[in-house]
Amino acid sequence: MYELLTTINDPHALRQLDRKQLPQLAQELRQFLLESVSQTGGHLSSNLGTVELTIALHYVFNTPHDRLVWDVGHQTYAHKVLTGRREGMRRLRMWEGISGFPRREESEYDTFGTAHSSTSISAALGMAIASRLAGVKRHTVAIIGDGAMTAGMAYEALNNAGAADTDLLVVLNDNDMSISPPVGALNKYLAKLMSGRFYTAARRAGTKMLGELARRAEEHVKGMVTPGTMFEEFGFNYIGPIDGHDLDALIPTLKNISELKGPQFLHVVTKKGQGYKLAEADPVLYHGVSKFKPDDGIVSGKSGGKPTYTQIFGDWLCDMAEQDRRLIGITPAMREGSGLVRFSELYPERYFDVGIAEQHALTFAAGLACEGMKPVMAIYSTFLQRAYDQLIHDATIQNLPIVLAIDRAGLVGADGATHNGSFDLSYLRCLPNLTVMAPSDENECRQMLYTAFQLNTPAAVRYPRGTGPGVAIQKEMRALPIGRGEIRRSGKKIALMSKKIAILAFGSMLKPALEVAEELDATVANMRFVKPLDDALVAELARTHDLLVTVEENVVEGGAGSAVLESLQQQGLKVPVLQLGLPDRYVDHGDPALQLASCGLNRDGILASIRTRLSE
């Protein structure tokens, strides 16, 4: 079935093939990816779209000596297969299996670790200049999608690279998509390029296309708008757009470019889901997939299951928007993942997809708040890290009423360390004026979002990926008392080893804490607020218990447990404290249950840690 593909264990073997064999290889590779991802889950549409481009890059350039720097990594499965990891695809994104993204420690062909957008041009420029300074002759190629090009960092890099004396090739993989449908002026500009008279001509390879470029300067002087104008103003030679699925165009073009000096920009047009009709028709649905049968496609699941926290947020947003016309919903680039689809349909005039632009999103929200609006920004914990300066400088210093709906808090599963929301409690709670809440269940999440919206100050509600414990959601919205936790279970006797134990649980850790408490007959507090902390509740528990155990799905360093220690110190209270949370290391990809177990944050792990502490 895979006559050619099974012979390719590294790019050197690929480069031994005759060019006439490459279309067959592309067909086999695309079929392999479809079959493989349908069995493991993963990112599908984007990877089907870059098969020919990946083959061409490894065929023309002498990798790994020449550097390929991939942006985001959603499009690198073909790259992994061609670089010796074909068999490893059986355990893609699984515990102790290969990553869904490039990782330097995984392969010498993965030149730069990634999973966040818009890093490739900066990293590639650094590599190119380092090679030049070391006297090493090599090609350096950055591959970036049109979605990732909406982030400001990409333009900072282009600005720098265009003026640098270095041989850098930027390949724009233009598939008219980020994850959601594309937005913004750049997309309109790229569409204009593709509709221009150069498109048909540029698809021809080799000297004919490059000869077209030779007349570009004269036309520009005449005031004509030509396809490469914007990128050429950055200092790049613009080439394209060319068909990214046409190997007869890609390979000669890349070979010609490899002979050129200075910054080069190749505009390649591809189609997400290429070769699989269902993914071509709905690339968003097939962006990130679970296991499915390729012949049947993705079958909608049965309704009636537990709602995800993302769905709870989306429903609350619509309900809140009905009550308050000041509410504005903002997402940096993925309404499907952030729960804003229904809101975008019901309130299109109050819905803003700003593209992949986390920094802009937050300052945009700040501007809205200055003029009396009540912006709600839906963002993943790991992506909020990119807007940290804006959160400080533009939101909290000015004490503006912005609600941060922080999704994917804690460990997120198959995407691993790059997407884990491991640090938000630590980096949020140190900011003045900011209220930080962590819901323990579905209804608490809804009520906390309402509570945050009622404040006239910045507020954050951080909730995990997936579903909660299954608590019924109350339609009526009520504000919670700020900075107040609650006792969920009272220890009724002297517990383990004659010690009375109190577990202070934050957010998602309430459920395993209650399970542990049944074993130890311990007290359990649902703390609810990380900032302001319930100092009175902390003091009460300290005075009536022999050991306090703090549990959070956040790093221990500087997290909610540290807030408890600070509270005890400020109140002059002395009691032993055991802090449990994520370890001081990056947690690898895998099933969330395995991730939690590896960190000792499931029932058995928490129980073992408490018993160990009491035995010391």
N, C-alpha and C positions, 0 to 999 in steps of 0.2 A: 504493500500500500504506500509505503514511504521509501521508494526505491532509491531516490537521491538523498533525501534527508537523513537516512540512517548512515550515510557515508560521511556526513559533515559533523565532525566532533570539535572543530575549531575553525576560525576564519581562514587559516592557511589552506585547509582542505577545500573550503569554498572557492578560494582564489585559483584552485587548480581546474575548476570546471570551465568548460567552454561557455561563452556568453549565451549560445543558443540553448543551453540547458537551464538557464536561470528562470525562465517562465515556468517550467515544470517544477523547479524547486520552490518557487513562490506558491504555486498551487498546493503542493504537498505541505508546505509550512503553514499555510492558512488553514488547511484541513486539520492539521495536527493541533493547532492552537484552539480551534473550535472544539475538537474532541477532548482535548486536555482540560480546558477551562470549564467545559460543561460538566466534568467529573469532579473538579476541585472547587469551583467558584473562583471569582477574581474579576479583573477588569477585561472586558471582551471587546467592545466596540472600537476603542482607541487602538488596541493591539492588532485587530484585523486590518485597520487602516494603514499601518506602517510596515507591512511585510516587505513590499518592494523597496521602499526607502532603506530599510535596515539591511537587506541583501546588498543593495548598491553601495552603501557606505562601507560595509566590511569588504566588499569586492574590490573597491577602488583604493581604499586606504589600508595601510599596513598596520592594522591593529594587532596587538595592543601598543606597539611603539607609537603609532599615531593615536591621538586621543579623541575618543568620542564622548562627549559630555551631554547626557540626556537630561531634559527638563522634566520635572514632576516624577516621571517613571511609569505613568499609566500606559505608556506605549513601548515598553522594553521587553515584553515576553519573547518576541522573535529574536531580539538581541541575546537573551539568555539561552534560547535553544541553540543558536548558532555558535555560542561560545562555551560549549561543553556541558550545558546543564539540561539537556533534553530529558534524561531520565529523572533529574531532580524535579521536573515539573509535576510529577505524580504527587509530590508533597508541597506544592506551592502554597505559601502563606500558612502552612500548618506548623504546629509546635515542633521545633528543631528541624523544620524543612527550609527550603529556600525562600527568600523574601520576594514579595511582589514588586519591589522597587530595587534599583541599583544599590549595591552595598560594597564598599571598597574591600572589606574583609572577606567577601564571598568570592570575588573573582578579580584577576588583574585587568580584565576587560571593563569592569565597573570602575571607571576612573574617578567618579565623584558620587557620594551617597546623596540620595535625594528622595523626596516625596512631597515637598512643598514646591510651589510654582516659582518660576522666574529666576532661578539661581544659575542656569546653565551658562549664560553669556559672561557673567562675572567670573565664574569659576574657570571657564575656558580661557578667558583673557589672562587670568593669573597664571594658568599653566603655560600658555603661549609665551608670555614674557619671561617666565622662569626658564623655559627651554632656551629662549634666545640668550639670556644672561649666562646660561651654562654652556652655550656653544653647541647645543644639540639641535640637529635639524629634524623637525617633525611637523606634521600637520595637526592642527587642533580644530575640532569641529564641535560647535554647540548646536543641539537640535532642540528647538523650542516651538510650542504650539501657539496658535493665534489666541487661545484663551489666556495662556500665561503671559502673552504680550500686553495684556491690559494692566499688568502690575507695574508700578512706577520703577521698581528695581531694574526691570529689563531695559528701560530707557536710560537710567543712570549708567548701566553697563554699556549700552550702545554709544552714549555720549563719550564715554571714556575710550572705548575700543576704536571708534572712528578716528580719533586723534592719536592713537598709539601706533608706533612703528612696529607692527607685528603682523604675521600671516595668520589670520583668524578667519574661519568660515562659520557664518551663522546660517543655519538651515531653518527657515520658517516652515513648519508643517502646518499648513493652512487647511483645516478640515471643517471650517465654518462652525466650530463648536468649542466650548470650553468643557463643561460637563452638562450644564444647562444650555439652551440655545444662546447664541452669542448676543452681546449687547454692546452699545457704545459706538463712538465715532470711528475707532480703529476698524471695527468690523465693516462699517460702511466704506471706509477707504480701501480695504482689501477687496471688497466686492467690486469696487470701481476698477481696481487693477485687473481683476479677472474678466471684467466685461469689456475691457479696452481692446483696441485693434491689435495690440501686441500679443494677446493671449495665444491665438492660433499659431502665429509665427514663432512664438517663443517655445512652443511645444516641440519644434524641430530641434534636434540636438546639434551640438558641435559648433563649427565655425559660422554657420548661418545665423545661429542665435547670437553668438558673440559679435558677429558683424552688425547685427541690429543695434547692439549697444554702442557701437562706434559712432553712430549718428545721434546719440542721445544728447550730447552736450550742445550741439547746434540747435536742436529743437527747443531745448530748455532756454537758450538765449532768446529765441523767438517768442517766448512766453507761453509755449505750449505745455500743458500738464502731461507728463509722461509717467509710466508706471513706477519707475524707481525714484521719483523725485524726493520723497520724504527720507528714505533710507540713504540716498546719495548725499543729502544734506548733512546726515550724520557722519559722512566720510567713508561710506561703503560703496563698493561696486555692486549695484543691484542687478540680479540676473533672474529672469522669470517673468510671470509664473509659468511653471512647467507641470505636466501631469505626473503626479507622484506614484502612479500605478503603471507607468510606461517605462520599463527598464531600458528600452532603446533610447529614451530621452535622458533618463537619470544618469546612466553610466558614462556616456560620452561627455555630458555636461560636467559631472563631478571630476572626470579626468582633466578636462580643460581647465576647470577652476583650480585644480591642484598645481597647475603650472603658473598661476597668477600670483603676484606679490601684493601684500597689503590686505586690508580688511575686505572680505567678500560677503555678500548676502544673497542666498539662493532661496527663492520663493517657490515652494513646492505645494501643489494642491492635491489633497487626498480626500477620501470619503470614509467617515467613521462606519465601521461595520462592513467594509468592502468584502464582497464575496459571499456574504451570508444575508440573504434577502430580509430576514426578520430584523436583524440588527441594522441594516441599511434603512429600513422603514421606521424604526424607533431606536435610534442610537442612545437616547437617554435611558430607556428601560434596560438596554443591554450594556450600559456603562459598567456597573458593578453588579455581578450576578452571583446567585447561589447555584447549586447543582441543578441541571436541567437536561432534558433530552433534546438534542439538536433538531431531530425531525419534528418534534412537537413545539419547540420553543418554550418560553417561559409561560407557565400556566398560573393564572391568578389564584392566590391562596384562598382558603375558606374564610369568610367573614365571621365575626363573632369572637375572635381571639382578643387577648389583652392588647390594649393600645400601647404603642411605644411612647416614650417621653417626648419624642419629636412630634408625634400626633397630638399629644396633650397640649403642647405649646401651640401648635397650629390652630387647634380648636379654640384655645383661650384667646389667641390673637384676634380671631374673627369675632368672638363674643365681645371682647373688650373694644374692638373697633366700632362695633354697633353702638356701644354705650358712649364712646368718646371720640368725636370727630378729629381731635388733635392727634390721635395715634397715627404714627407713620411706621411702616414696616420696612426694614432694610436687610438685605443679604449681600455679602460679598461672594456672589457667583454660584450659588447652588440652591435654588428654591426647593428642589425636590428633596435634597438631603436635610434641609433645615426646617421643613414643615410649612413652607409659605405658598404652596401651590393654590390651595383654596382661597387664601387671603388675596393672592394676586388676581384671581378671577372675580372675587366679590368687590374688591376695592382697588382697582387698577391705578386710580389716580393717587392713591396713598401707598403704593408698592414701588420699591426701588431696588432693582438688581443693579449693583454698581460695577459688576465684573469682578475679576480677581483683584481686589484692591482693598485690603483690610485697613491699611492706614487711612486712605481716603474715606472709607466707610465710616470710621469713627469720628473723624473731624467733620464730615458731612452731617452726621448726627448731631454734633455739637452746634453747628450752624443752625440747624432746624430748631434745636432747643433754645437757642438764643432768641428766636422769634416766636416763642410761645407754643411750639409743637412739642409732642411727647414721643420722641423716637424710640422704637424698640429694635435693637440690632441682634439678629440671630447669627451666631457664629460658633464654630467649633473651638473648644478650649485651646487646642494646639495652634490654631490660626490666629487666635486673639493675641498670642505672643508677639506676632508681627506688628501689632498696633499698640504695643505697650507704651511707647513714648506718647502717642496721641491720647491714650487713656489718661496718662498723667497730665500732660501739658494742656490738652484741649478739653478734657472732661472733668477730671477731679479737682484740679486747681481752680477751675471756674465754677465748680460745684453745680454742674448742669444736670437736669433731670433726664438722664439717658438710662434705659433699661437694657442690660446685657443679658440676653437669653443664651447661656453658654451650654452648648450641646457637646456630647462625646467627652464628658468629664470622667477622669479615671482611665482605666484600661479598656481598650476598644476592640481587641481581638486581632483579626488577620492583618490589619495594616501596621501593627507593631509600634515600635518606639517613636517613629516620626509622627504618629497620629494619636498616641496616648495623651490624654489630658492630665498629666502627672503633677503639674506645678502650679495650677491656677490659684489654689487656696493660699499658697505661699506668696505668690507675686501680687495677689489682689489685696490680701488683708493688711499689707503694710501701707496702703494708700489712704491718706486722710479723705474724709467725706464719703467714702464708698461703703455701702451696706452690702454684705456678702451672705447669701443664703444657700443652703444645701438641702433639698427635699429628700425625704426618706421614702416617699411613696408617690403614687400618681396624683392623689387628691392634694397632697401637700404641695406638689409642684404647681398645680393650678392656683392654689391659694397664695403661694409665694410670688408667683408672677403678678397676681393682682396686687399684692402688698407692695411689690417693687414699683408698680405703675402709680400707686397712690403717693409715693414719696416725691418730694420736690428736690431730690438730690440724686446722684448717681447710685445705681443699684445693680447687683449681679445675682442671677439665679443660675446655679450650675447643676446640671443633671446628667445622668449617665446615658450611654448608648443603649438602645434596646428597650426592653420592658421592665416594669417594676414588679413588686410582690403581688399585685392584683387587687389593690384597694379600690373600692368603689369611688367614683368621682362625683362630687357634689356640684350640681349645675350652679347653684348660688355661690357667688364669690364673696369672701369675707377676708378682710385684712387681718393678718396675724399681729400680735403685739411685738413690736420691734425689740430684738435682743432677748427674747424669752424662749427657753427650751421647755421641755416637759419630761416628767418621769413616766416611762412606759412600763416599767416593772420594778417592784420593790422587793428587795431581798428580805425574807422573813425570818431568817435564822443566821447564825454564825456559819459561814460557808467554808470553803476548802481550807484545810489546815488552820482552822480557827481564825480565819481572816474574813472580814466582810468586804466584799468587792463591789465596786461601782464601775460600770462600763459607760463611758461617755461616747456615744456614737454620732458620727457626722454623716449625713446623707445616706448613701447606699449601704453603708455598713450597719445600719440599724437591724436589718434582717438577720445576718449572721450573729450579731451581738445578742439578740434575743434568744437565738438558738443556744448559744454558749451559756447564757444566763440560766436557762432551764437546767443545764447540767451542773452549774456551780451554785445555784440559788443566789445569783447576783442581782444587784440593782442595775437597771438600764435607763439612761437618760438619752432622749432624742434631742440633741442640742439645737438643731435647726439653723441657728445663726452662728457663723464663724466670726462675723464682725457686724455689730457689736456682740461680743460674747456675753452670755448670761453669767455674769460674775457672781450673782447671788446664788444661783443654782450650783456653780462650782464650789462656792464656800460651804453650802449646806452639805454637799456630798463629801467634801474633805473632812468636815467635822464629824460625820457619822459613819465613815468607812475607813478601813485600814489600807486599802489600795485603790487607786484610781487608774483605770485603763482607758486611754484614748484610742479610738479606732477611726481611721479615715482612708479613703481611696485617693490619696495624695501623698507626695513625698513627706517623710517625717520632718526633714529639715525645714524649719520655718512655717510648718503647716498649722492645722487646727490644734493639734496636741501641744505645739509650742505656745499657742495662744493661751491654753489652759495653764501651762507652767508660768507664763508671765502673769496671769491673773492671780495665781496662788502666791507668787512672790510679792506682787503689789499689795495683796491683802494680808501679808505676813503669816500665811498658813503653811504648815509643814506636813506633808503626807507623801508617801511613796507614790510615784507615777510611772506607769509603763506606757510608752508611746508606741503604737502600732500603726504602720502605714506602708507606703511603697518604699522599697529599699533605695539606697544611694547608688543605683545603677539603672541603665536603660533596660526596660523589660521587652523581650523579644515578642514577635508575632506568634499567634496561636489562638486556640479557643479561649475565650475569656475566663472560663472556669479553670483552665490550666494555668493561665496567667495569674489569677488570684491565688491559686493554691501554691504556685511557685514563690509568691510573696508572703505566704502565711496569712492571707486575708480571707480565707474561708472559715467555716466553723471549726474544722479540725486544727487549722493553723493557729487561730486565735486562742483556742483552748490550750494547745500545746505551749504557746508563748506564756500564757498566764501561769500554767502549772510550773514551767521552768523558772519563772520569776519567783514564785512562792517557795520553791525548793532551794533557792540560793541562800 
